[in-house]
């Protein structure tokens, strides 16, 4: 399915605690396709759907809908904090060879 780095798991837990939503999960979905593969999106969700894939990584519950599941297979969620900004990124080596920016996306504040 999908993997989440320890750094990203820590940041998701902090976000859940700060927003008072410790009962929520992180939903990862594909919001479209770009020249470099899937464009990923993330949201907090407290109501898993009947057909969601559900996984737990380092204490973070991950939800993925069946349409997005094929595109998140092998992807990794990370949290970066660098000169180019900070936020969550999703990279998938299964799409890295298709050109563009390497099959990933960034989500978060700058």
Secondary structure, 3 states (H helix, E strand, C coil): CEEECHHHHHHHHHHHHHCCCCCCEEEEEEEEEECCEEEEEEEEECCCCCCCEEEEECCEEEEECHHHHHHHCCEEEEEEEECCEEEEEEEEHHHHHHCCCCCEEEECCC
